[in-house]
Amino acid sequence: MVRGFAETRPSRDADAQPGTGEVHSIYLAPEAWGRGLGPRLLAHAADDLRARGFAPLVLWVIEGNDRGRRFYERAGWRPDGARQPIDFDGVMVDEIRYRHD
């Protein structure tokens, strides 16, 4: 049974330096929360990007996603000051970029 997934890619940000990698998406089924799978999945995604020569690493998170932001910050990711508006199911929200060097 699949409990989660992560998608990685080269960063498509206009201001990304060459070689920047991005954790484009990460998802863990709610019934799998609290078992240590999320941190392992994020670490595996970051390790995969680094093994393919990417550095630094970035990801985007909706500004109001406090749970997600705490998750990334516990793993050593930090906001880098970049933000962008996105259409989230018909509602405009801000995303903020996190970086891990």
Summary of the structure (lengths in Angstrom):
residues: 101
radius of gyration: 13.5
end to end distance: 32.7
largest distance: 38.4
contacts: 256
relative contact order: 0.19
helix: 27%
strand: 42%
